[in-house]
């Protein structure tokens, strides 16, 4: 009896896993795609003033030119973007209204926004 219960449990688990795997591409019944789109990746901290966009830091702090609190520059979704920017800390000043490549390193510009 115990042996039959174990076999039935294993088969049930295998069927459940295969059903989930079968929907992997379509994401029906799952919210994996939504979670990926809502996640943002911190790239740098910068001064919120356009004239000080050349100020960048790996740590939070204050702008050395005006004393304002540095804000996070994050890679985000297309729907949340404020600009396209280079994902490299030292190229935080490279910003564009259109997708393209960084003039300094050739990396793909990513959709980004500043978060207060």
C-alpha distances in whole Angstrom, upper triangle without the diagonal:
4,5,5,6,9,10,11,12,14,15,17,18,20,21,23,25,26,27,29,30,32,34,35,39,39,38,37,35,36,39,39,42,44,43,45,48,48,48,51,52,55,58,61,63,66,69,69,72,73,76,74,71,72,71,67,65,61,61,62,66,69,72,74,77,76,74,72,68,66,63,60,61,57,56,55,54,56,57,57,60,63,64,63,63,63,60,62,63,66,67,66,69,69,68,68,68,66,64,65,65,67,70,70,67,66,62,61,62,59,59,60,61,62,60,62
4,5,5,6,9,10,11,12,14,15,17,18,20,21,23,24,26,27,29,30,32,33,37,38,36,35,33,34,37,37,40,42,41,42,45,46,45,49,49,52,55,58,60,63,66,66,70,70,73,71,68,69,67,64,62,58,58,59,63,66,68,71,74,73,71,68,65,63,60,57,58,54,53,52,51,54,54,55,57,61,62,61,61,60,57,59,60,63,64,63,67,66,65,66,65,64,61,63,63,64,68,67,64,63,60,58,59,56,56,57,58,59,57,59
4,5,5,6,9,10,11,12,14,15,17,18,20,21,23,24,26,27,28,31,32,35,36,35,35,33,33,37,36,40,41,40,42,45,45,45,48,49,52,54,57,59,63,66,66,69,70,73,70,67,68,67,63,61,58,58,59,63,66,68,71,74,73,71,69,65,63,60,57,57,54,52,51,51,54,54,54,57,60,61,60,60,59,56,58,59,62,63,62,66,65,64,65,65,63,60,61,61,63,66,66,63,62,58,57,58,55,55,56,58,59,57,59
4,5,5,6,9,10,11,12,14,15,16,18,20,21,22,24,26,27,29,30,34,34,33,33,31,32,35,35,38,40,39,41,44,45,44,48,49,52,54,57,60,63,66,66,69,69,72,70,67,68,67,64,62,58,59,60,63,67,69,71,74,73,71,69,65,63,60,57,57,54,52,51,50,52,53,53,56,59,60,59,59,59,56,58,59,63,63,62,66,65,64,64,64,62,59,61,61,62,66,66,63,61,58,57,58,55,55,56,57,59,57,59
4,5,5,6,9,10,10,12,14,15,16,18,20,21,23,24,26,28,29,32,33,31,31,29,29,33,33,36,38,37,38,41,42,42,45,46,49,52,55,57,60,63,63,66,67,70,68,65,66,65,61,59,56,56,57,60,64,66,69,71,70,68,66,62,60,57,54,54,51,50,48,47,50,50,51,53,57,58,57,57,57,54,56,57,61,61,60,63,62,62,62,62,60,57,59,59,61,64,64,61,60,56,55,56,53,52,53,54,56,54,56
4,5,5,6,9,10,11,12,14,15,17,18,20,21,22,24,26,27,31,32,30,30,28,28,31,31,35,36,35,36,40,40,40,43,44,47,49,52,55,58,61,61,64,65,68,65,62,63,62,59,57,53,53,54,58,61,63,66,69,68,66,64,60,58,55,52,52,49,47,46,46,48,49,49,52,55,56,55,55,54,51,53,54,58,58,57,61,60,59,60,60,58,55,57,57,58,62,61,58,57,54,52,53,50,50,51,52,54,52,54
4,5,5,6,9,10,11,12,14,15,16,18,20,21,22,25,26,29,30,29,29,27,28,31,31,34,36,35,36,40,40,40,43,44,47,50,53,55,59,62,61,65,65,68,66,63,64,63,59,57,54,54,56,59,63,64,67,69,69,67,65,61,59,56,53,53,49,47,46,45,48,48,49,51,55,56,55,55,54,51,53,55,58,58,58,61,60,59,59,59,58,55,56,56,58,61,61,58,56,53,52,53,50,50,51,53,54,53,55
4,6,5,6,9,10,10,12,14,15,16,18,20,21,23,25,28,28,27,26,25,26,29,29,33,34,34,35,38,39,39,42,44,47,49,52,55,58,61,60,64,64,67,65,62,63,62,59,57,54,54,55,59,62,64,67,69,69,66,64,60,58,55,52,52,48,47,45,44,47,47,48,50,54,55,54,54,54,51,53,54,58,58,57,60,59,58,59,58,56,54,55,56,57,61,61,58,56,53,51,52,49,49,50,51,53,52,54
4,5,5,6,9,10,11,12,14,15,17,18,20,22,23,26,27,25,25,23,24,27,27,30,32,31,32,35,36,36,39,40,43,46,49,51,55,58,57,61,61,64,62,59,60,59,56,54,50,51,51,55,58,60,63,66,65,63,60,57,55,52,49,49,45,44,42,41,44,44,45,47,51,52,51,51,51,48,50,51,55,55,54,58,57,56,56,55,54,51,53,53,55,58,58,55,54,50,49,50,47,46,47,49,50,48,51
4,5,5,6,9,10,11,12,14,16,16,18,20,21,25,26,24,24,23,23,26,26,29,31,30,31,34,35,35,38,39,42,45,48,50,53,57,56,60,60,63,61,58,59,58,54,52,49,49,51,54,58,59,62,64,64,62,60,56,54,51,48,48,44,42,41,40,43,43,44,46,50,51,49,50,49,46,48,50,53,53,53,56,55,54,54,54,53,50,51,51,53,56,56,53,52,48,47,48,45,45,46,48,49,48,50
4,5,5,6,9,10,10,12,14,15,16,19,20,23,24,23,23,22,22,26,26,29,31,30,31,34,35,35,39,40,43,46,49,51,54,57,57,60,60,63,62,58,59,59,55,54,50,51,52,56,59,61,63,66,65,64,61,57,55,52,49,48,45,43,41,40,43,43,44,46,50,51,49,50,50,47,49,51,54,54,53,56,55,54,54,54,52,49,51,51,53,56,56,53,52,48,47,48,45,45,46,48,50,48,51
4,5,5,6,9,10,11,12,14,15,17,19,22,22,21,20,19,20,23,23,27,28,28,29,32,33,33,37,38,41,44,47,50,53,55,55,58,58,62,60,57,58,57,54,52,49,49,50,54,57,59,62,64,63,61,59,55,53,50,47,46,43,41,39,38,41,41,42,44,48,49,48,48,48,45,48,49,53,53,52,55,54,53,53,52,51,48,49,50,52,55,55,52,51,47,46,47,44,43,44,46,48,46,49
4,5,5,6,9,10,11,12,14,16,17,20,21,20,19,18,18,21,21,24,26,25,27,30,31,30,34,35,38,41,44,46,49,52,52,55,56,59,57,54,55,54,50,49,45,46,47,51,54,55,58,61,60,58,56,52,50,47,44,43,40,38,37,36,38,39,39,42,45,46,45,45,45,42,44,46,49,49,49,52,51,50,50,50,48,45,47,47,49,52,52,49,48,44,43,44,41,41,42,43,45,43,46
4,5,5,6,9,10,10,12,15,15,19,20,19,19,18,18,22,21,24,26,26,27,30,31,31,34,35,38,41,44,47,50,53,52,56,56,59,57,54,54,54,50,49,46,47,48,51,55,56,59,61,61,59,56,53,51,48,44,44,40,38,37,35,38,38,39,42,45,46,44,45,45,42,44,46,49,49,48,52,50,49,49,49,47,44,46,46,48,51,51,48,47,43,42,43,40,40,42,43,45,44,47
4,5,5,6,9,10,10,13,14,18,18,17,17,16,17,21,21,23,25,25,26,29,31,31,34,36,39,42,45,47,50,53,53,56,56,59,57,54,55,55,51,50,47,48,49,52,55,57,60,62,61,60,57,54,51,48,45,44,40,38,36,35,37,38,39,41,45,46,44,45,45,42,45,47,50,50,49,52,51,49,49,48,47,44,45,46,48,52,52,49,47,44,42,43,40,40,41,43,45,44,47
4,6,5,6,9,10,11,13,16,17,15,14,13,14,17,18,20,22,22,24,26,27,28,31,33,36,39,42,44,47,50,49,53,53,56,54,51,52,52,49,47,44,45,46,49,52,54,57,59,58,57,54,50,48,45,42,41,37,35,34,32,35,35,36,38,42,43,42,43,43,40,43,44,48,47,46,49,48,47,47,46,44,42,43,44,46,50,50,47,45,42,40,41,38,37,39,40,42,41,43
4,5,5,6,9,10,11,14,15,14,14,14,13,17,16,19,21,21,22,25,26,26,29,30,34,36,40,42,45,48,47,51,51,54,52,49,50,49,46,45,41,42,43,47,50,51,54,56,56,55,52,48,46,43,39,39,35,33,32,30,33,33,34,36,40,41,40,40,40,37,40,41,45,44,44,47,45,44,44,44,42,39,41,41,43,47,47,44,42,39,37,38,35,35,37,38,40,39,42
4,5,5,6,9,10,13,14,14,14,14,14,18,17,19,22,22,23,25,27,27,31,32,35,37,41,44,47,50,49,52,52,55,53,50,51,51,47,46,43,44,45,49,52,53,56,58,58,56,54,50,48,45,41,40,36,34,32,31,33,34,35,37,41,41,40,41,40,38,40,43,46,45,45,48,46,45,45,44,42,39,41,41,43,47,47,44,42,39,37,38,36,36,37,39,41,41,44
4,5,5,7,9,12,12,11,11,11,12,16,16,18,20,21,22,24,26,26,30,32,35,37,41,43,46,49,48,51,51,54,53,49,51,50,47,46,43,44,45,49,52,53,56,58,57,56,53,50,47,44,41,40,36,33,32,30,32,32,34,36,40,40,39,40,40,38,41,43,46,45,44,47,46,44,44,43,41,39,40,41,43,47,47,45,43,39,37,38,35,35,36,38,41,40,42
4,5,5,7,10,10,9,9,9,9,12,12,15,17,17,18,21,22,23,26,28,31,34,37,40,42,45,44,48,47,50,49,46,47,47,44,43,40,41,41,45,48,49,52,54,53,52,49,46,43,40,37,36,32,30,28,26,28,29,30,32,36,37,36,37,37,34,37,39,43,42,41,44,42,41,41,40,38,36,37,38,40,44,44,41,40,36,34,35,32,31,33,35,37,36,39
4,5,5,8,10,10,11,12,11,14,13,15,18,18,18,21,23,23,26,28,31,33,37,39,42,45,44,48,47,50,49,45,46,46,43,42,39,40,42,45,48,49,52,54,54,52,49,46,44,40,37,36,32,29,28,26,28,29,31,32,36,37,35,36,36,33,36,38,41,41,40,43,41,40,40,39,37,34,36,36,38,42,42,39,38,34,32,33,31,31,33,35,37,36,39
4,6,8,9,9,10,11,12,15,14,16,19,20,20,22,24,25,28,30,33,35,39,42,44,47,46,49,48,52,50,47,48,48,45,44,42,43,44,48,50,51,54,56,55,54,51,48,46,42,39,37,34,31,29,27,29,29,31,33,37,37,36,37,37,35,38,40,43,42,42,44,42,41,40,40,37,35,36,37,40,43,44,41,39,36,33,34,32,32,34,36,39,38,41
4,6,5,6,6,8,9,12,11,12,15,16,17,19,21,22,25,27,31,33,37,39,41,44,43,46,45,49,48,44,45,46,43,42,40,41,42,45,48,48,52,53,53,52,48,45,43,39,36,35,31,28,26,24,25,26,28,30,34,34,33,35,35,33,36,38,41,40,39,42,40,38,38,37,35,32,34,35,37,41,42,39,37,34,31,32,29,29,31,33,35,35,38
4,6,5,8,10,9,11,9,11,14,15,14,17,19,20,23,24,28,30,33,36,39,41,41,44,43,46,45,41,42,43,40,39,36,38,39,42,45,46,49,50,50,49,46,43,40,37,33,32,28,25,24,22,23,24,26,28,32,32,30,32,32,30,32,35,38,37,36,39,37,36,35,34,32,30,31,32,34,38,39,36,34,30,28,29,26,26,28,30,33,33,36
4,6,8,11,11,12,11,10,14,15,14,16,19,20,23,24,28,29,33,36,38,41,40,43,42,45,44,40,41,42,39,39,36,38,39,43,45,45,48,49,49,49,46,43,40,37,33,31,28,25,23,20,22,23,25,26,30,30,29,30,30,28,32,34,37,36,35,38,35,34,33,32,30,27,29,30,32,36,37,34,32,29,26,27,25,25,27,29,32,32,36
4,5,9,9,11,10,10,13,15,15,16,18,20,23,25,29,31,34,37,39,41,40,43,42,45,44,41,42,43,40,40,38,39,40,43,45,46,49,50,50,49,46,43,40,37,34,32,28,25,23,20,21,22,24,26,30,30,29,31,31,30,33,36,39,37,36,38,36,34,33,32,30,28,30,31,34,37,39,36,34,31,28,28,26,25,27,29,32,32,35
4,6,5,7,7,7,10,12,12,14,16,17,21,23,27,29,32,34,37,39,38,41,40,44,43,39,41,41,38,38,36,37,37,41,43,44,47,48,48,47,43,41,38,35,31,30,26,24,21,19,20,21,22,25,28,29,28,30,31,29,32,34,37,36,35,37,36,34,33,32,30,28,30,31,34,37,38,36,34,30,28,28,25,24,26,28,30,30,33
4,5,8,10,10,12,14,15,16,18,20,23,26,30,32,35,37,39,42,40,43,43,46,45,42,44,44,41,41,39,40,40,43,45,46,50,51,50,49,46,43,41,37,34,33,29,27,24,21,23,22,24,27,31,32,31,33,34,32,35,37,41,39,38,40,39,37,36,34,33,31,33,35,37,41,42,39,37,34,31,31,28,27,29,30,33,32,35
4,7,9,11,12,13,15,17,18,20,23,26,29,32,35,37,39,42,40,43,43,47,46,42,44,44,41,41,39,39,39,43,45,46,49,51,50,49,45,42,40,37,34,33,29,27,24,22,24,23,25,28,31,33,32,34,35,33,36,38,41,40,39,41,40,38,37,36,34,33,35,37,39,42,43,41,39,36,33,33,29,28,29,30,33,32,34
4,6,8,9,10,12,14,15,16,20,22,26,29,32,34,36,38,37,40,40,44,42,39,41,41,38,37,35,35,36,39,41,43,46,47,47,45,42,39,37,33,30,29,26,24,21,19,21,21,22,25,29,30,30,31,32,30,33,34,38,37,35,38,37,35,34,33,32,30,32,34,36,39,40,38,36,33,30,30,26,25,26,27,30,28,31
4,6,5,6,9,10,11,13,16,19,23,25,28,30,32,35,33,37,36,40,39,36,38,37,35,34,32,32,32,36,38,39,42,44,43,42,38,35,33,30,27,26,22,20,18,16,18,18,19,22,25,27,26,28,29,27,30,31,35,34,32,35,34,32,31,30,29,27,30,31,33,37,37,35,34,30,27,27,23,22,23,24,26,25,28
4,6,5,6,9,10,11,15,17,20,23,26,28,31,33,32,36,35,39,37,34,36,35,32,32,29,30,31,34,37,38,41,42,42,41,37,34,32,28,25,24,20,18,16,15,17,18,18,21,24,26,25,26,26,24,27,29,32,31,30,33,31,30,30,29,28,26,28,29,30,34,35,32,31,27,25,25,21,20,21,23,25,24,27
4,5,5,6,9,10,13,16,20,22,25,27,29,32,31,34,33,36,35,32,34,34,31,31,29,30,30,34,36,36,40,41,40,39,36,33,31,27,24,23,19,16,14,12,14,14,16,18,22,23,22,23,24,22,26,27,31,29,28,30,29,27,27,26,24,22,25,26,28,31,32,30,28,25,22,22,18,17,19,20,23,23,26
4,5,5,6,9,12,15,19,21,24,26,28,30,29,32,31,35,34,31,33,33,30,30,28,29,29,32,34,35,38,39,38,37,34,31,29,25,22,21,18,16,13,11,13,13,14,16,20,22,21,23,24,22,26,27,31,29,27,30,29,26,26,25,24,23,25,27,28,32,33,31,29,26,23,22,19,17,18,19,21,20,23
4,5,5,6,10,13,16,19,22,24,26,29,27,31,31,34,33,30,32,31,28,28,25,26,26,29,32,33,36,38,37,36,32,29,27,24,20,20,16,14,12,11,14,14,14,17,20,22,21,22,23,21,24,25,29,28,26,29,28,26,26,26,25,23,26,27,28,32,32,30,29,25,23,22,18,17,17,18,20,19,22
4,6,5,9,11,15,17,20,22,25,27,26,30,29,32,31,28,29,29,26,26,24,25,25,29,31,32,35,36,36,35,32,29,26,23,19,18,14,12,10,9,12,13,13,15,19,20,19,20,20,18,21,23,26,25,24,26,25,24,24,23,23,20,22,23,24,28,29,27,25,22,19,19,15,14,15,17,19,18,22
4,6,8,11,14,17,20,22,23,26,24,27,27,30,29,26,28,28,25,25,24,25,25,28,30,30,34,35,34,33,30,28,25,21,18,17,13,11,8,6,9,10,10,12,16,17,16,18,19,17,21,22,26,24,22,25,23,21,21,20,20,18,20,22,23,27,28,26,25,21,18,17,14,12,13,14,17,17,20
4,6,10,13,16,19,20,22,24,23,26,26,29,28,25,27,27,24,24,22,23,23,26,28,28,32,33,32,31,28,25,23,19,16,15,12,11,8,7,10,10,9,12,15,17,17,18,20,18,21,22,25,24,22,24,24,22,22,21,21,20,22,24,24,28,29,27,26,23,20,19,15,13,13,13,15,14,17
4,7,10,13,16,18,20,23,22,25,25,28,27,24,25,25,22,21,19,20,20,23,26,27,30,31,31,30,26,23,21,17,14,13,10,9,7,8,12,12,11,13,16,17,17,17,18,16,19,19,23,22,20,23,22,21,22,22,22,20,22,23,23,27,27,25,25,21,19,18,14,13,12,13,14,13,16
4,7,9,12,14,16,19,18,22,22,25,23,20,22,21,18,18,16,17,17,20,22,23,26,28,27,26,23,20,18,14,11,10,6,6,5,8,11,12,10,11,13,14,14,14,15,12,15,16,19,19,16,19,19,18,19,19,19,18,20,20,20,24,24,23,22,19,17,15,11,10,9,10,11,10,14
4,6,9,12,15,18,18,21,21,24,22,19,20,19,16,15,13,14,15,18,21,21,24,26,26,25,22,19,16,13,10,9,5,5,7,10,13,15,13,13,15,15,14,13,13,10,12,13,16,16,14,17,17,17,19,20,20,18,19,19,18,22,21,20,20,17,15,14,11,11,9,10,11,11,15
4,6,8,11,15,15,19,19,21,19,16,17,16,12,11,9,11,11,15,17,18,21,23,23,21,19,16,13,10,7,6,4,7,9,13,16,17,14,13,15,15,14,12,12,9,11,10,14,14,12,15,16,16,18,20,21,19,20,19,18,21,21,19,20,17,17,15,12,12,10,10,10,10,12
4,7,10,14,15,17,17,19,17,14,14,13,10,9,8,10,12,15,17,17,19,21,22,21,19,16,13,11,7,6,5,7,10,14,16,18,16,14,15,14,13,10,9,6,7,7,10,11,9,12,13,14,16,18,19,17,18,17,15,18,17,16,17,14,14,12,11,12,9,10,10,11,14
4,7,10,12,15,15,17,14,11,11,10,6,6,5,7,9,11,13,13,15,17,18,17,15,13,9,8,6,5,7,10,13,17,19,20,17,15,15,15,14,11,11,9,8,6,9,10,8,11,13,14,17,19,20,19,20,18,16,18,17,17,19,16,17,15,13,14,11,11,10,11,13
4,7,9,12,13,15,12,10,11,8,6,5,6,6,6,8,9,10,13,14,15,14,12,9,6,5,4,6,9,12,15,18,20,21,18,16,15,15,16,13,13,12,12,9,11,12,9,11,14,14,18,20,22,21,22,21,18,21,19,20,21,19,20,17,16,16,12,11,9,9,10
4,6,9,10,11,8,6,8,5,5,6,9,9,8,9,9,8,11,11,12,12,10,9,5,5,6,7,11,14,16,19,21,22,18,16,14,14,15,12,13,13,13,10,11,11,8,9,12,13,16,18,21,21,21,20,18,19,18,19,21,20,20,17,16,16,13,11,8,10,10
4,5,8,9,6,6,8,6,7,9,12,12,10,9,8,6,9,9,9,9,7,7,5,6,9,10,13,16,18,22,22,23,19,17,15,15,17,15,16,16,16,13,14,14,10,10,14,14,17,19,22,22,23,23,20,21,20,22,24,22,23,19,19,18,15,13,9,11,10
4,6,9,7,7,10,9,11,13,15,15,12,12,11,9,12,12,10,11,8,8,7,6,9,9,13,16,17,20,20,20,17,15,12,13,16,14,16,17,18,15,16,15,12,12,14,13,16,17,20,21,23,23,20,22,22,23,25,23,23,19,18,17,13,11,8,9,8
4,5,5,6,10,10,12,15,18,17,15,14,12,10,12,10,9,11,9,10,10,10,13,13,16,19,20,22,22,23,19,17,14,14,17,16,18,19,19,17,17,16,13,11,14,13,16,17,20,22,23,23,21,22,22,24,25,24,24,20,20,19,16,13,11,13,12
4,5,5,9,10,12,16,19,19,18,17,15,12,14,12,12,14,12,14,12,12,14,13,16,18,19,22,21,21,19,16,13,12,14,13,16,18,18,16,16,14,12,9,12,10,13,14,17,19,20,20,18,19,19,22,23,22,22,18,18,17,15,13,11,14,14
4,6,8,9,13,16,19,20,19,18,15,12,13,10,10,13,13,15,13,14,16,15,19,21,23,25,24,25,22,20,16,15,17,16,17,19,19,17,16,15,13,10,13,12,15,16,20,22,22,22,19,19,19,22,23,23,23,20,21,20,18,16,15,17,17
4,5,6,9,12,16,16,15,14,12,8,10,8,9,11,10,12,10,12,14,13,17,19,21,24,24,25,22,19,17,16,17,15,16,18,17,14,14,13,10,9,12,13,16,18,21,22,22,22,19,19,18,21,23,22,23,20,20,20,17,15,13,16,15
4,5,7,11,14,15,15,14,13,10,12,11,12,14,12,13,10,11,12,10,14,16,18,21,21,22,19,16,14,12,13,11,12,14,14,12,11,10,7,5,9,9,12,15,18,18,19,18,15,16,15,18,19,19,19,16,16,16,13,12,11,14,14
4,6,10,13,15,15,15,13,10,11,11,13,14,14,15,12,13,14,12,16,17,20,23,23,25,22,19,17,15,15,12,12,14,12,10,9,8,6,5,8,10,14,17,19,20,19,18,14,15,13,16,18,18,19,16,17,18,15,15,14,17,17
4,7,11,12,12,11,10,7,8,9,11,11,11,11,9,11,12,11,15,17,20,24,24,26,23,20,18,17,17,14,14,15,13,10,9,10,8,8,11,13,17,20,22,22,22,20,17,18,16,18,20,20,21,18,19,19,16,15,13,15,16
4,7,9,10,10,10,9,10,12,13,13,13,12,8,10,10,9,13,15,18,22,23,24,21,19,17,16,16,13,12,12,10,7,7,9,6,8,11,13,17,20,22,21,21,19,16,17,16,17,19,18,19,17,17,18,15,14,12,14,15
4,5,7,8,10,9,11,13,15,14,13,12,8,10,9,10,13,16,19,22,24,26,22,20,20,19,18,15,14,13,11,7,9,11,9,12,15,16,20,23,24,24,24,22,19,20,18,19,21,19,21,19,18,19,16,16,13,14,15
4,7,9,12,13,14,17,18,17,16,14,10,11,9,10,12,15,18,22,24,25,22,21,20,20,19,16,15,12,11,7,10,12,11,14,16,18,21,24,25,24,24,22,19,21,19,19,21,19,20,19,18,19,16,16,14,15,15
4,6,10,11,13,16,17,15,14,11,9,10,9,11,13,16,19,23,25,26,23,22,22,21,21,19,18,16,14,11,13,16,14,16,19,20,24,26,28,27,27,25,23,25,23,23,25,23,24,22,21,21,18,17,15,14,14
4,7,10,12,15,15,12,11,8,6,7,8,11,13,17,19,23,25,26,22,21,20,21,21,19,19,17,16,13,15,17,15,17,20,20,24,26,28,27,28,27,24,26,25,25,27,25,25,23,21,21,18,16,13,12,11
4,7,9,12,12,9,9,6,6,9,10,13,16,20,22,26,28,28,24,23,22,22,23,21,21,20,19,15,16,18,16,17,21,22,25,27,29,29,30,29,26,27,26,26,29,27,27,25,24,24,20,18,15,14,12
4,6,9,8,5,5,4,5,9,12,14,18,21,23,27,28,29,25,24,22,22,24,21,22,21,20,16,17,19,16,17,20,21,24,26,29,29,30,29,26,27,26,27,29,28,28,26,25,24,21,19,15,15,13
4,5,6,5,5,6,6,10,12,14,18,21,23,27,28,28,25,23,21,21,22,20,20,20,19,15,15,17,14,14,18,19,22,24,27,28,28,27,24,25,23,25,27,26,27,24,24,23,20,18,15,15,14
4,6,6,8,10,10,13,16,17,21,24,27,30,31,32,28,26,24,24,25,22,22,22,20,17,16,18,16,16,19,21,24,27,29,30,30,29,25,26,24,26,28,28,29,26,26,26,23,21,18,19,18
4,6,8,11,11,14,17,18,22,25,27,30,31,32,28,26,23,23,24,22,22,23,22,18,17,18,16,15,19,20,23,25,28,29,30,28,25,25,24,26,29,28,29,26,27,26,23,21,18,20,18
4,6,9,10,13,17,18,22,25,27,30,31,31,27,25,23,23,25,23,24,24,23,20,20,20,18,17,20,21,24,26,29,30,31,30,27,27,26,28,31,30,30,27,27,27,23,21,18,18,16
4,7,9,12,15,18,21,25,26,30,31,31,27,26,23,24,26,24,24,24,23,20,20,21,18,18,22,22,25,27,30,31,32,31,28,29,28,29,32,31,31,28,28,27,23,21,17,17,15
4,6,9,13,15,18,22,23,26,28,27,24,22,20,21,23,21,23,23,22,19,20,20,17,17,21,20,23,25,28,29,30,29,27,28,27,29,31,29,29,26,25,24,20,18,14,14,11
4,6,10,13,16,20,21,24,26,26,22,21,19,20,22,20,21,21,21,17,19,20,16,17,20,20,23,25,27,28,29,29,26,28,27,28,30,28,28,25,24,23,19,16,12,11,9
4,7,9,13,16,18,22,23,23,20,18,17,17,19,17,18,17,17,14,15,16,13,14,17,17,20,22,25,25,26,25,23,24,23,24,26,24,24,21,20,19,16,13,10,10,8
4,7,10,13,15,18,20,20,16,15,14,15,16,15,16,15,16,13,16,16,12,14,16,16,18,20,22,22,24,24,21,24,23,24,25,23,22,19,18,16,13,10,6,6,5
4,6,10,12,15,17,18,14,13,13,14,15,13,14,12,13,11,14,14,11,13,15,15,18,19,21,20,22,21,20,22,22,22,23,20,20,17,15,14,10,8,6,5,7
4,7,9,13,15,16,12,11,10,10,11,9,10,9,11,10,12,12,8,11,12,11,14,15,17,17,18,18,16,19,18,18,19,17,16,13,11,10,7,6,5,6,9
4,6,10,12,13,10,9,10,11,11,9,11,9,11,11,14,13,11,13,14,13,15,16,17,16,17,17,16,20,19,19,19,16,15,12,9,8,5,6,6,7,11
4,7,9,12,9,8,10,10,9,8,9,8,11,12,15,14,12,14,14,12,14,14,15,13,15,15,15,18,19,17,17,14,12,10,6,6,4,7,9,10,14
4,7,8,6,6,9,10,10,11,13,11,15,16,19,17,15,17,16,14,15,15,15,13,16,17,17,21,22,21,20,16,14,12,8,6,5,7,10,11,14
4,5,5,6,10,11,11,13,15,14,18,19,22,20,18,20,18,16,15,14,14,13,16,17,19,22,23,22,21,18,15,13,9,6,8,9,13,13,17
4,6,5,9,9,9,12,15,15,19,20,23,20,18,19,18,15,14,12,11,10,14,16,18,21,23,22,20,18,14,12,9,6,8,10,14,15,19
4,6,9,11,12,15,18,18,22,23,25,23,20,21,20,17,16,13,14,14,17,20,21,24,26,26,24,21,18,15,12,9,10,10,14,15,18
4,7,9,11,13,16,16,20,20,23,21,18,19,18,15,15,13,14,14,18,20,20,23,25,25,23,21,18,15,12,8,8,7,10,11,14
4,6,7,10,13,13,17,18,20,18,15,16,15,12,11,10,11,11,14,16,17,20,21,21,20,18,15,12,9,5,5,5,9,11,14
4,7,9,13,14,17,17,19,17,14,14,13,10,9,8,10,12,15,17,16,19,21,21,21,18,16,12,11,7,6,5,8,10,13
4,6,10,12,15,16,17,14,11,11,10,6,6,5,8,9,11,13,13,15,17,18,17,15,13,9,8,6,6,6,9,13,15
4,7,9,12,14,15,12,10,11,8,6,5,6,6,6,8,9,10,12,14,15,13,12,9,5,5,5,6,8,11,15,18
4,6,9,10,11,8,7,8,6,5,6,9,9,9,9,9,8,11,12,12,12,10,8,5,5,7,6,9,11,14,17
4,5,8,9,6,6,8,6,7,9,12,12,10,10,8,6,9,9,9,9,7,7,5,6,9,9,12,13,16,19
4,7,9,7,7,10,9,10,12,15,15,13,12,11,9,12,12,10,11,8,8,7,7,9,9,12,13,15,18
4,6,5,7,10,9,12,14,17,18,16,14,12,9,12,10,9,11,9,10,10,10,13,12,14,15,17,20
4,5,5,9,10,12,16,19,20,18,17,15,12,14,12,12,14,12,14,13,13,15,13,14,14,16,18
4,6,8,9,12,16,19,20,19,18,15,11,12,10,10,13,12,15,14,15,17,15,17,16,19,20
4,5,6,9,12,16,16,15,14,12,8,9,7,8,11,10,12,10,12,14,13,15,15,18,20
4,5,7,11,14,16,15,15,13,10,12,11,12,14,12,13,11,11,13,10,11,11,14,16
4,6,10,13,15,15,15,13,10,11,10,13,14,14,14,12,13,14,12,13,13,16,18
4,7,11,12,12,11,10,7,8,8,10,11,11,11,9,11,12,11,13,14,17,20
4,7,9,10,10,10,8,10,11,13,13,12,11,8,9,10,9,10,12,16,18
4,5,7,8,9,9,10,13,15,14,13,11,8,10,10,10,12,14,18,20
4,7,9,12,12,14,17,18,17,16,13,10,11,10,10,12,14,18,20
4,6,10,11,13,16,17,15,14,11,9,10,9,11,14,17,20,23
4,7,10,12,15,15,12,11,8,6,7,8,11,14,17,20,24
4,7,9,12,12,9,9,6,6,8,10,13,16,19,22,26
4,6,9,8,5,5,4,5,9,12,14,17,20,23,26
4,5,6,5,5,6,6,10,13,14,16,18,22,25
4,6,6,8,10,10,13,16,17,19,21,24,27
4,6,8,11,11,14,17,18,20,21,24,27
4,6,9,10,13,17,17,20,22,25,27
4,7,9,12,16,17,20,22,25,28
4,6,9,13,14,18,20,23,26
4,6,10,12,16,18,21,25
4,7,9,12,15,18,21
4,6,10,13,15,19
4,7,11,13,17
4,7,10,13
4,6,10
4,7
4
